Amino acid sequence: MQTMLEKALAKLREKEGWRKLLALNRAVNPKLIDALIRERDETTISIIYQMAGMGGKMLLANTNVKRMIQAATEGAAKSKRLYFMSGPTGCGKSYAAAAVIEDLKANYTIGYLRITEMNYHSKTALLNEIAKAFPSLNLASSYKTYGYGVYRKLHAQFEQSHGCIVIDEAQKLSMKALELLRDLYDETDLSFVFMASYEFYSRMNVERLDTSVFGQFLRRSDDKYELVHATPDDVREFVSMYGIMLERKEARRISELIGKHGDIDTLSRAFRKIASLHEEGELEWNKVGAGDIEDAIRRVITIQKVDNLAKEAA
């Protein structure tokens, strides 16, 4: 799957003389453009997104997924912020957000909402789910028909005090839902951190950014981040939950393997395989090493390929 930057570059390269145009916008010699792109120069990348019609400033995360989400979420929990974070499916966004939010709840008013088929379209359902994300504030209604009563409660609560809501799977949001969230953001002291797959920007009609609700929301954002595939640090952090310590070269090998096949989601499935072997008495947790993890990953990848072939045949 192409990253957002790869898509933006492909779109930009369709323009005649794109390198000279980019150099003019960057105010550099055209001969330097390829090197600036390779080095992920922040200003150059931002201009590429703008020229490709894919929004304003986009920053490439230079650290692992959990640290990036923690930095953005903690910043949004402290003061009013609006962040958009996109990344490949399975890179560990949801896993990282859950861990980060649990740590921050002790000191901040912060909630987590995952967009599903049940709440992505209905404003009323979405409002109630936002209210439920702050259980200690008792804002939710037991009746869906009271959706805008909940809006008034949310408005009153966060007009006077600060809070932060992390919205996961944001690519599923409808334009009506985004409009509601934009109003809530504009009228209160509530921060938003949107986490989504790369589909987010293409689905939200990036070609009409100047007039769309999504475009209006993007222009309000403090920063937009493109998360990378799972890094060796992400891998080491994940396996450490199971008491397994990996050398950095082992973690790098695993990150390269899962980076092509579903990232942390694939690693999680591999560990379910390992757990099954443990339950059957075929493997002891304290003896699990990098080789066992890689074997389990390859089994998961093989199963995924077979499933995909079966779907294509059907």
Residue pairs with C-beta under 8 A, 6 or more apart in sequence:
1 88
1 89
1 198
2 10
2 198
3 88
3 198
3 226
4 49
4 54
4 58
4 86
4 198
4 201
4 226
5 45
5 48
5 49
5 58
5 60
5 226
7 52
7 54
7 198
7 202
8 48
8 49
8 52
8 54
9 37
9 48
9 52
11 52
11 53
11 54
12 18
12 22
12 48
12 51
12 52
15 21
15 51
18 51
19 30
19 33
19 34
20 30
21 51
22 30
22 33
22 44
22 47
22 48
22 51
23 29
23 30
23 32
23 33
25 47
25 50
25 51
26 33
26 36
26 43
26 44
26 47
28 36
33 44
36 44
37 44
37 45
37 48
40 60
42 59
42 60
45 58
45 59
45 60
46 56
46 57
46 58
46 59
49 55
49 56
49 57
49 58
50 56
53 206
53 207
53 209
54 201
54 206
55 201
55 206
55 209
55 215
55 218
55 224
56 218
56 219
56 221
56 224
57 223
57 224
58 224
58 225
58 226
59 223
59 224
59 225
59 226
60 225
60 226
60 228
61 68
61 87
61 225
61 226
61 227
61 228
63 71
63 231
63 233
64 230
64 231
64 233
64 234
64 237
65 87
65 91
65 92
65 93
65 96
65 227
65 228
65 230
65 231
65 234
65 264
66 92
66 96
66 99
66 100
66 234
66 237
67 233
68 85
68 225
68 227
69 85
69 93
69 96
69 97
69 100
69 193
69 195
69 227
70 96
70 100
70 103
72 81
72 83
72 85
72 193
72 223
72 225
73 97
73 100
73 101
73 104
73 110
73 164
73 166
73 193
74 100
74 104
74 108
75 81
75 83
76 82
76 83
76 164
76 191
76 192
76 193
77 104
77 107
77 108
77 109
77 110
77 164
77 191
78 108
79 162
79 191
80 162
80 189
80 190
80 191
81 164
81 191
81 192
81 193
81 222
82 185
82 191
82 192
82 217
82 220
82 221
82 222
83 192
83 193
83 194
83 221
83 222
83 223
83 224
83 225
84 170
84 194
84 196
84 200
84 218
84 221
84 223
84 224
84 225
85 93
85 193
85 194
85 195
85 196
85 224
85 225
85 227
86 195
86 196
86 197
86 198
86 200
86 201
86 224
86 225
86 226
86 227
87 93
87 195
87 197
87 198
87 226
87 227
87 228
88 197
88 198
88 227
88 229
88 263
89 197
89 262
89 263
89 265
90 262
90 263
90 264
90 265
90 266
91 227
91 228
91 229
91 230
91 234
91 263
91 264
92 230
92 234
92 238
92 263
92 264
93 168
93 195
93 227
94 114
94 168
94 169
94 195
95 238
95 264
95 268
97 112
97 166
97 168
97 195
98 112
101 110
101 111
101 112
101 166
104 110
108 163
108 164
109 134
109 137
109 161
109 162
109 163
109 164
110 163
110 164
110 165
110 166
111 130
111 133
111 134
111 163
111 164
111 165
111 166
112 133
112 165
112 166
112 168
113 119
113 129
113 130
113 133
113 165
113 166
113 167
113 168
114 168
114 169
115 167
115 168
115 169
115 170
115 172
115 173
116 169
116 172
117 172
118 125
119 125
119 126
119 128
119 129
120 126
120 172
120 173
120 174
120 177
121 174
121 176
121 177
122 144
123 147
123 176
123 177
123 180
124 144
124 145
124 147
124 148
125 144
125 147
126 177
126 180
126 181
127 147
127 148
127 150
127 151
127 154
127 180
128 140
128 141
128 144
128 147
128 150
130 150
130 154
130 165
130 184
131 137
131 139
131 140
131 141
131 150
131 153
131 154
132 140
133 165
134 157
134 163
137 157
139 150
139 153
139 154
139 157
140 150
141 147
141 149
141 150
151 180
151 184
154 184
154 188
154 190
155 184
155 187
155 188
157 163
158 184
158 188
158 189
158 190
159 187
159 188
159 189
160 189
161 189
162 189
162 190
162 191
163 189
163 190
163 191
164 190
164 191
164 192
164 193
165 190
165 191
165 192
165 193
166 193
166 195
167 173
167 181
167 192
167 193
167 194
167 195
168 195
169 195
169 196
169 197
170 194
170 195
170 196
170 200
171 196
171 197
171 199
171 200
171 203
173 181
175 204
175 212
175 213
175 214
178 204
178 213
178 214
178 217
179 213
181 192
181 217
182 213
182 216
182 217
182 220
184 190
185 192
185 217
185 220
186 220
194 200
204 212
204 214
205 212
205 214
206 214
208 215
209 215
209 218
218 224
229 255
229 259
229 263
230 255
230 258
230 259
230 263
230 264
230 267
231 255
232 248
232 251
232 252
232 254
232 255
233 251
234 255
234 264
235 246
235 251
235 254
235 255
235 258
235 267
236 245
236 246
236 248
236 251
238 264
238 267
238 268
239 245
239 246
239 251
239 267
239 271
239 293
242 271
242 285
242 288
243 285
243 286
244 285
244 288
244 289
244 293
246 254
246 290
247 290
250 290
253 290
253 294
254 267
254 290
254 293
254 294
254 297
257 294
257 297
257 298
258 264
258 266
258 267
258 297
261 297
261 300
261 301
261 304
262 269
262 304
266 297
266 300
266 301
266 304
267 293
267 297
269 300
270 293
270 296
270 297
270 299
270 300
271 293
271 296
273 296
273 299
273 300
274 283
274 288
274 292
274 293
274 296
277 283
278 284
278 285
283 292
